[in-house]
Amino acid sequence: MHRRRSNIEIIGDMLRVGANGAGKTEIMYSANMSYSQLQKYLGLLISQGFIDRLEVGNPVVTYRVTARGSALLKSIDSILEVLEFGDNGF
């Protein structure tokens, strides 16, 4: 039986995908999320300065993790490691 991911896990997944830059579709599929989830979390991460929206062409847009986002991802990974998510059936 699959458990639901926490908000922190979803954000961590999105930051991992966006580390080298990614479009909305790539983030959505790689982080295994719906379009409405993508819109919600992407808006939050951009507004808080964790992800930048970069226009690399017309109409091509890519999203890249900022230095602040990288620091957040390291913190998330540390927390998940301490909690051992996935290993003990949380």
A tleap script that builds the chain and sets N, CA, C and O, in Angstrom:
source leaprc.protein.ff14SB
mol = sequence {
  NMET HIE ARG ARG ARG SER ASN ILE GLU ILE
  ILE GLY ASP MET LEU ARG VAL GLY ALA ASN
  GLY ALA GLY LYS THR GLU ILE MET TYR SER
  ALA ASN MET SER TYR SER GLN LEU GLN LYS
  TYR LEU GLY LEU LEU ILE SER GLN GLY PHE
  ILE ASP ARG LEU GLU VAL GLY ASN PRO VAL
  VAL THR TYR ARG VAL THR ALA ARG GLY SER
  ALA LEU LEU LYS SER ILE ASP SER ILE LEU
  GLU VAL LEU GLU PHE GLY ASP ASN GLY CPHE
}
set mol.1.N position { 0.839 -1.180 0.000 }
set mol.1.CA position { 0.000 0.000 0.000 }
set mol.1.C position { 0.885 1.244 0.000 }
set mol.1.O position { 1.861 1.327 0.746 }
set mol.2.N position { 0.532 2.203 -0.842 }
set mol.2.CA position { 1.326 3.427 -0.948 }
set mol.2.C position { 0.818 4.474 0.023 }
set mol.2.O position { -0.386 4.631 0.223 }
set mol.3.N position { 1.751 5.179 0.616 }
set mol.3.CA position { 1.366 6.262 1.511 }
set mol.3.C position { 1.440 7.575 0.741 }
set mol.3.O position { 2.137 7.675 -0.270 }
set mol.4.N position { 0.736 8.550 1.215 }
set mol.4.CA position { 0.778 9.869 0.591 }
set mol.4.C position { 2.076 10.563 0.971 }
set mol.4.O position { 2.555 10.441 2.098 }
set mol.5.N position { 2.633 11.288 0.022 }
set mol.5.CA position { 3.842 12.058 0.326 }
set mol.5.C position { 3.475 13.313 1.103 }
set mol.5.O position { 2.400 13.887 0.928 }
set mol.6.N position { 4.380 13.714 1.951 }
set mol.6.CA position { 4.179 14.961 2.689 }
set mol.6.C position { 4.504 16.140 1.771 }
set mol.6.O position { 5.127 15.978 0.722 }
set mol.7.N position { 4.068 17.326 2.190 }
set mol.7.CA position { 4.393 18.546 1.444 }
set mol.7.C position { 5.900 18.707 1.301 }
set mol.7.O position { 6.394 19.116 0.250 }
set mol.8.N position { 6.620 18.385 2.360 }
set mol.8.CA position { 8.074 18.514 2.345 }
set mol.8.C position { 8.688 17.575 1.308 }
set mol.8.O position { 9.616 17.965 0.600 }
set mol.9.N position { 8.189 16.359 1.211 }
set mol.9.CA position { 8.707 15.408 0.225 }
set mol.9.C position { 8.423 15.880 -1.204 }
set mol.9.O position { 9.269 15.740 -2.087 }
set mol.10.N position { 7.244 16.432 -1.422 }
set mol.10.CA position { 6.894 16.949 -2.750 }
set mol.10.C position { 7.809 18.100 -3.119 }
set mol.10.O position { 8.323 18.153 -4.237 }
set mol.11.N position { 8.017 19.016 -2.197 }
set mol.11.CA position { 8.906 20.157 -2.451 }
set mol.11.C position { 10.319 19.660 -2.722 }
set mol.11.O position { 10.975 20.155 -3.638 }
set mol.12.N position { 10.800 18.696 -1.950 }
set mol.12.CA position { 12.127 18.124 -2.174 }
set mol.12.C position { 12.243 17.511 -3.558 }
set mol.12.O position { 13.250 17.705 -4.240 }
set mol.13.N position { 11.224 16.774 -3.980 }
set mol.13.CA position { 11.229 16.169 -5.315 }
set mol.13.C position { 11.298 17.246 -6.396 }
set mol.13.O position { 12.040 17.104 -7.368 }
set mol.14.N position { 10.533 18.315 -6.231 }
set mol.14.CA position { 10.537 19.397 -7.219 }
set mol.14.C position { 11.899 20.081 -7.281 }
set mol.14.O position { 12.387 20.401 -8.365 }
set mol.15.N position { 12.509 20.303 -6.130 }
set mol.15.CA position { 13.823 20.961 -6.107 }
set mol.15.C position { 14.896 20.081 -6.735 }
set mol.15.O position { 15.802 20.592 -7.394 }
set mol.16.N position { 14.809 18.780 -6.543 }
set mol.16.CA position { 15.767 17.863 -7.182 }
set mol.16.C position { 15.669 17.940 -8.700 }
set mol.16.O position { 16.685 17.991 -9.393 }
set mol.17.N position { 14.439 17.946 -9.212 }
set mol.17.CA position { 14.225 17.990 -10.668 }
set mol.17.C position { 14.712 19.322 -11.242 }
set mol.17.O position { 15.296 19.358 -12.326 }
set mol.18.N position { 14.473 20.402 -10.524 }
set mol.18.CA position { 14.827 21.729 -11.022 }
set mol.18.C position { 16.258 22.148 -10.783 }
set mol.18.O position { 16.622 23.283 -11.089 }
set mol.19.N position { 17.078 21.270 -10.246 }
set mol.19.CA position { 18.464 21.636 -9.933 }
set mol.19.C position { 19.234 22.106 -11.168 }
set mol.19.O position { 20.030 23.042 -11.083 }
set mol.20.N position { 19.004 21.467 -12.302 }
set mol.20.CA position { 19.707 21.839 -13.534 }
set mol.20.C position { 18.803 22.565 -14.516 }
set mol.20.O position { 19.163 22.752 -15.678 }
set mol.21.N position { 17.635 22.972 -14.051 }
set mol.21.CA position { 16.667 23.638 -14.899 }
set mol.21.C position { 15.725 22.624 -15.529 }
set mol.21.O position { 16.159 21.576 -16.007 }
set mol.22.N position { 14.453 22.936 -15.527 }
set mol.22.CA position { 13.452 22.036 -16.088 }
set mol.22.C position { 12.198 22.834 -16.416 }
set mol.22.O position { 11.936 23.876 -15.814 }
set mol.23.N position { 11.434 22.338 -17.369 }
set mol.23.CA position { 10.146 22.936 -17.705 }
set mol.23.C position { 9.068 22.388 -16.799 }
set mol.23.O position { 9.298 21.458 -16.027 }
set mol.24.N position { 7.872 22.983 -16.904 }
set mol.24.CA position { 6.751 22.553 -16.061 }
set mol.24.C position { 6.427 21.080 -16.258 }
set mol.24.O position { 6.214 20.353 -15.288 }
set mol.25.N position { 6.387 20.633 -17.519 }
set mol.25.CA position { 6.007 19.245 -17.795 }
set mol.25.C position { 7.009 18.279 -17.189 }
set mol.25.O position { 6.621 17.270 -16.599 }
set mol.26.N position { 8.293 18.577 -17.328 }
set mol.26.CA position { 9.328 17.703 -16.765 }
set mol.26.C position { 9.220 17.633 -15.246 }
set mol.26.O position { 9.327 16.558 -14.656 }
set mol.27.N position { 9.008 18.783 -14.623 }
set mol.27.CA position { 8.864 18.810 -13.161 }
set mol.27.C position { 7.642 17.991 -12.743 }
set mol.27.O position { 7.706 17.184 -11.816 }
set mol.28.N position { 6.533 18.215 -13.443 }
set mol.28.CA position { 5.283 17.541 -13.095 }
set mol.28.C position { 5.429 16.020 -13.178 }
set mol.28.O position { 5.042 15.305 -12.253 }
set mol.29.N position { 5.986 15.532 -14.284 }
set mol.29.CA position { 6.104 14.079 -14.450 }
set mol.29.C position { 7.207 13.488 -13.572 }
set mol.29.O position { 7.014 12.425 -12.982 }
set mol.30.N position { 8.345 14.147 -13.476 }
set mol.30.CA position { 9.458 13.617 -12.675 }
set mol.30.C position { 9.131 13.606 -11.185 }
set mol.30.O position { 9.549 12.706 -10.457 }
set mol.31.N position { 8.384 14.607 -10.738 }
set mol.31.CA position { 8.016 14.680 -9.323 }
set mol.31.C position { 6.690 13.967 -9.055 }
set mol.31.O position { 6.197 13.970 -7.927 }
set mol.32.N position { 6.111 13.351 -10.100 }
set mol.32.CA position { 4.892 12.560 -9.981 }
set mol.32.C position { 3.766 13.341 -9.298 }
set mol.32.O position { 3.289 12.977 -8.223 }
set mol.33.N position { 3.361 14.422 -9.958 }
set mol.33.CA position { 2.328 15.267 -9.394 }
set mol.33.C position { 1.328 15.699 -10.454 }
set mol.33.O position { 1.602 15.613 -11.651 }
set mol.34.N position { 0.175 16.160 -10.009 }
set mol.34.CA position { -0.849 16.646 -10.926 }
set mol.34.C position { -0.522 18.083 -11.331 }
set mol.34.O position { 0.321 18.737 -10.718 }
set mol.35.N position { -1.202 18.561 -12.373 }
set mol.35.CA position { -0.974 19.926 -12.832 }
set mol.35.C position { -1.384 20.934 -11.751 }
set mol.35.O position { -0.705 21.941 -11.554 }
set mol.36.N position { -2.482 20.667 -11.059 }
set mol.36.CA position { -2.915 21.604 -10.012 }
set mol.36.C position { -1.907 21.647 -8.851 }
set mol.36.O position { -1.658 22.708 -8.279 }
set mol.37.N position { -1.333 20.484 -8.512 }
set mol.37.CA position { -0.288 20.470 -7.478 }
set mol.37.C position { 0.926 21.268 -7.955 }
set mol.37.O position { 1.498 22.057 -7.202 }
set mol.38.N position { 1.311 21.054 -9.211 }
set mol.38.CA position { 2.454 21.766 -9.780 }
set mol.38.C position { 2.251 23.271 -9.670 }
set mol.38.O position { 3.144 23.988 -9.220 }
set mol.39.N position { 1.085 23.748 -10.078 }
set mol.39.CA position { 0.801 25.186 -10.033 }
set mol.39.C position { 0.914 25.723 -8.607 }
set mol.39.O position { 1.513 26.774 -8.378 }
set mol.40.N position { 0.343 25.007 -7.669 }
set mol.40.CA position { 0.338 25.428 -6.263 }
set mol.40.C position { 1.761 25.503 -5.710 }
set mol.40.O position { 2.171 26.528 -5.166 }
set mol.41.N position { 2.508 24.409 -5.855 }
set mol.41.CA position { 3.849 24.354 -5.270 }
set mol.41.C position { 4.839 25.246 -6.019 }
set mol.41.O position { 5.693 25.877 -5.396 }
set mol.42.N position { 4.734 25.304 -7.335 }
set mol.42.CA position { 5.646 26.136 -8.110 }
set mol.42.C position { 5.456 27.602 -7.748 }
set mol.42.O position { 6.428 28.342 -7.601 }
set mol.43.N position { 4.212 28.017 -7.607 }
set mol.43.CA position { 3.938 29.395 -7.193 }
set mol.43.C position { 4.550 29.709 -5.838 }
set mol.43.O position { 5.133 30.775 -5.642 }
set mol.44.N position { 4.415 28.781 -4.913 }
set mol.44.CA position { 4.992 28.961 -3.576 }
set mol.44.C position { 6.521 29.055 -3.646 }
set mol.44.O position { 7.122 29.954 -3.059 }
set mol.45.N position { 7.137 28.121 -4.366 }
set mol.45.CA position { 8.600 28.086 -4.432 }
set mol.45.C position { 9.172 29.311 -5.136 }
set mol.45.O position { 10.239 29.796 -4.758 }
set mol.46.N position { 8.482 29.815 -6.149 }
set mol.46.CA position { 8.933 31.024 -6.836 }
set mol.46.C position { 8.765 32.233 -5.927 }
set mol.46.O position { 9.679 33.051 -5.818 }
set mol.47.N position { 7.618 32.359 -5.275 }
set mol.47.CA position { 7.358 33.526 -4.424 }
set mol.47.C position { 8.308 33.601 -3.234 }
set mol.47.O position { 8.605 34.689 -2.741 }
set mol.48.N position { 8.784 32.444 -2.771 }
set mol.48.CA position { 9.705 32.412 -1.630 }
set mol.48.C position { 11.173 32.476 -2.053 }
set mol.48.O position { 12.062 32.476 -1.201 }
set mol.49.N position { 11.434 32.530 -3.363 }
set mol.49.CA position { 12.808 32.658 -3.845 }
set mol.49.C position { 13.593 31.361 -3.881 }
set mol.49.O position { 14.823 31.389 -3.890 }
set mol.50.N position { 12.907 30.221 -3.903 }
set mol.50.CA position { 13.591 28.934 -3.958 }
set mol.50.C position { 13.796 28.457 -5.393 }
set mol.50.O position { 14.687 27.652 -5.664 }
set mol.51.N position { 12.968 28.955 -6.312 }
set mol.51.CA position { 13.072 28.624 -7.733 }
set mol.51.C position { 12.920 29.914 -8.528 }
set mol.51.O position { 12.091 30.762 -8.195 }
set mol.52.N position { 13.724 30.060 -9.580 }
set mol.52.CA position { 13.616 31.195 -10.500 }
set mol.52.C position { 12.946 30.750 -11.779 }
set mol.52.O position { 13.151 29.627 -12.241 }
set mol.53.N position { 12.144 31.633 -12.351 }
set mol.53.CA position { 11.510 31.400 -13.651 }
set mol.53.C position { 12.373 32.110 -14.690 }
set mol.53.O position { 12.535 33.329 -14.643 }
set mol.54.N position { 12.923 31.342 -15.627 }
set mol.54.CA position { 13.818 31.902 -16.637 }
set mol.54.C position { 13.205 31.741 -18.019 }
set mol.54.O position { 12.799 30.642 -18.399 }
set mol.55.N position { 13.139 32.834 -18.770 }
set mol.55.CA position { 12.655 32.752 -20.147 }
set mol.55.C position { 13.872 32.527 -21.035 }
set mol.55.O position { 14.733 33.398 -21.160 }
set mol.56.N position { 13.934 31.352 -21.647 }
set mol.56.CA position { 15.100 30.987 -22.460 }
set mol.56.C position { 14.787 31.058 -23.947 }
set mol.56.O position { 15.623 30.701 -24.777 }
set mol.57.N position { 13.621 31.503 -24.278 }
set mol.57.CA position { 13.203 31.646 -25.665 }
set mol.57.C position { 11.760 32.065 -25.672 }
set mol.57.O position { 11.167 32.321 -24.624 }
set mol.58.N position { 11.196 32.135 -26.859 }
set mol.58.CA position { 9.793 32.491 -26.938 }
set mol.58.C position { 9.045 31.337 -27.565 }
set mol.58.O position { 9.245 31.099 -28.756 }
set mol.59.N position { 8.228 30.626 -26.889 }
set mol.59.CA position { 7.677 30.839 -25.539 }
set mol.59.C position { 8.308 29.927 -24.489 }
set mol.59.O position { 7.653 29.608 -23.497 }
set mol.60.N position { 9.543 29.501 -24.670 }
set mol.60.CA position { 10.153 28.518 -23.773 }
set mol.60.C position { 10.520 29.140 -22.426 }
set mol.60.O position { 11.210 30.158 -22.356 }
set mol.61.N position { 10.035 28.495 -21.355 }
set mol.61.CA position { 10.326 28.924 -19.985 }
set mol.61.C position { 10.895 27.729 -19.249 }
set mol.61.O position { 10.397 26.611 -19.382 }
set mol.62.N position { 11.937 27.968 -18.476 }
set mol.62.CA position { 12.501 26.909 -17.640 }
set mol.62.C position { 12.555 27.415 -16.205 }
set mol.62.O position { 12.577 28.618 -15.948 }
set mol.63.N position { 12.575 26.483 -15.302 }
set mol.63.CA position { 12.608 26.804 -13.870 }
set mol.63.C position { 13.876 26.222 -13.291 }
set mol.63.O position { 14.195 25.055 -13.519 }
set mol.64.N position { 14.604 27.040 -12.536 }
set mol.64.CA position { 15.874 26.598 -11.974 }
set mol.64.C position { 15.928 26.922 -10.494 }
set mol.64.O position { 15.486 27.985 -10.057 }
set mol.65.N position { 16.474 25.993 -9.735 }
set mol.65.CA position { 16.611 26.155 -8.286 }
set mol.65.C position { 17.662 27.225 -7.992 }
set mol.65.O position { 18.726 27.250 -8.610 }
set mol.66.N position { 17.355 28.096 -7.054 }
set mol.66.CA position { 18.280 29.144 -6.624 }
set mol.66.C position { 19.218 28.596 -5.544 }
set mol.66.O position { 19.059 27.463 -5.090 }
set mol.67.N position { 20.178 29.398 -5.147 }
set mol.67.CA position { 21.076 29.004 -4.051 }
set mol.67.C position { 20.259 28.774 -2.776 }
set mol.67.O position { 20.543 27.858 -2.003 }
set mol.68.N position { 19.258 29.603 -2.571 }
set mol.68.CA position { 18.380 29.442 -1.403 }
set mol.68.C position { 17.606 28.121 -1.498 }
set mol.68.O position { 17.401 27.443 -0.491 }
set mol.69.N position { 17.183 27.765 -2.703 }
set mol.69.CA position { 16.480 26.499 -2.923 }
set mol.69.C position { 17.382 25.306 -2.686 }
set mol.69.O position { 16.946 24.294 -2.138 }
set mol.70.N position { 18.640 25.418 -3.097 }
set mol.70.CA position { 19.605 24.340 -2.865 }
set mol.70.C position { 19.826 24.121 -1.369 }
set mol.70.O position { 19.922 22.985 -0.905 }
set mol.71.N position { 19.904 25.215 -0.629 }
set mol.71.CA position { 20.069 25.110 0.824 }
set mol.71.C position { 18.840 24.450 1.447 }
set mol.71.O position { 18.966 23.634 2.360 }
set mol.72.N position { 17.653 24.806 0.951 }
set mol.72.CA position { 16.420 24.183 1.449 }
set mol.72.C position { 16.417 22.689 1.153 }
set mol.72.O position { 16.043 21.890 2.011 }
set mol.73.N position { 16.830 22.304 -0.050 }
set mol.73.CA position { 16.862 20.887 -0.412 }
set mol.73.C position { 17.803 20.104 0.496 }
set mol.73.O position { 17.478 18.987 0.901 }
set mol.74.N position { 18.958 20.665 0.822 }
set mol.74.CA position { 19.883 19.995 1.744 }
set mol.74.C position { 19.234 19.799 3.107 }
set mol.74.O position { 19.394 18.750 3.732 }
set mol.75.N position { 18.506 20.803 3.564 }
set mol.75.CA position { 17.810 20.695 4.857 }
set mol.75.C position { 16.721 19.629 4.804 }
set mol.75.O position { 16.582 18.824 5.726 }
set mol.76.N position { 15.952 19.631 3.719 }
set mol.76.CA position { 14.893 18.627 3.558 }
set mol.76.C position { 15.487 17.224 3.556 }
set mol.76.O position { 14.982 16.332 4.238 }
set mol.77.N position { 16.568 17.027 2.784 }
set mol.77.CA position { 17.200 15.712 2.724 }
set mol.77.C position { 17.700 15.269 4.093 }
set mol.77.O position { 17.585 14.096 4.448 }
set mol.78.N position { 18.255 16.205 4.864 }
set mol.78.CA position { 18.730 15.885 6.215 }
set mol.78.C position { 17.576 15.467 7.122 }
set mol.78.O position { 17.686 14.497 7.872 }
set mol.79.N position { 16.485 16.195 7.048 }
set mol.79.CA position { 15.316 15.875 7.873 }
set mol.79.C position { 14.755 14.509 7.499 }
set mol.79.O position { 14.472 13.688 8.372 }
set mol.80.N position { 14.596 14.265 6.195 }
set mol.80.CA position { 14.045 12.983 5.755 }
set mol.80.C position { 14.963 11.823 6.131 }
set mol.80.O position { 14.496 10.727 6.441 }
set mol.81.N position { 16.270 12.073 6.101 }
set mol.81.CA position { 17.227 11.031 6.491 }
set mol.81.C position { 17.089 10.710 7.976 }
set mol.81.O position { 17.096 9.543 8.365 }
set mol.82.N position { 16.965 11.740 8.800 }
set mol.82.CA position { 16.815 11.532 10.244 }
set mol.82.C position { 15.520 10.786 10.537 }
set mol.82.O position { 15.489 9.890 11.380 }
set mol.83.N position { 14.455 11.158 9.839 }
set mol.83.CA position { 13.165 10.499 10.047 }
set mol.83.C position { 13.091 9.138 9.364 }
set mol.83.O position { 12.197 8.341 9.648 }
set mol.84.N position { 14.034 8.878 8.464 }
set mol.84.CA position { 14.097 7.630 7.716 }
set mol.84.C position { 12.800 7.349 6.983 }
set mol.84.O position { 12.278 6.236 7.038 }
set mol.85.N position { 12.274 8.367 6.288 }
set mol.85.CA position { 11.053 8.179 5.499 }
set mol.85.C position { 11.275 7.099 4.476 }
set mol.85.O position { 12.328 7.040 3.841 }
set mol.86.N position { 10.298 6.251 4.315 }
set mol.86.CA position { 10.354 5.194 3.333 }
set mol.86.C position { 10.903 3.893 3.885 }
set mol.86.O position { 10.580 2.824 3.367 }
set mol.87.N position { 11.718 3.954 4.915 }
set mol.87.CA position { 12.331 2.738 5.448 }
set mol.87.C position { 11.509 2.092 6.558 }
set mol.87.O position { 11.635 0.892 6.800 }
set mol.88.N position { 10.678 2.866 7.228 }
set mol.88.CA position { 9.966 2.297 8.367 }
set mol.88.C position { 8.450 2.380 8.230 }
set mol.88.O position { 7.729 2.274 9.221 }
set mol.89.N position { 7.972 2.568 7.021 }
set mol.89.CA position { 6.544 2.519 6.789 }
set mol.89.C position { 5.760 3.743 7.210 }
set mol.89.O position { 4.537 3.672 7.337 }
set mol.90.N position { 6.431 4.871 7.432 }
set mol.90.CA position { 5.721 6.112 7.798 }
set mol.90.C position { 4.621 6.398 6.828 }
set mol.90.O position { 3.915 7.397 6.972 }
savepdb mol mol.pdb
quit
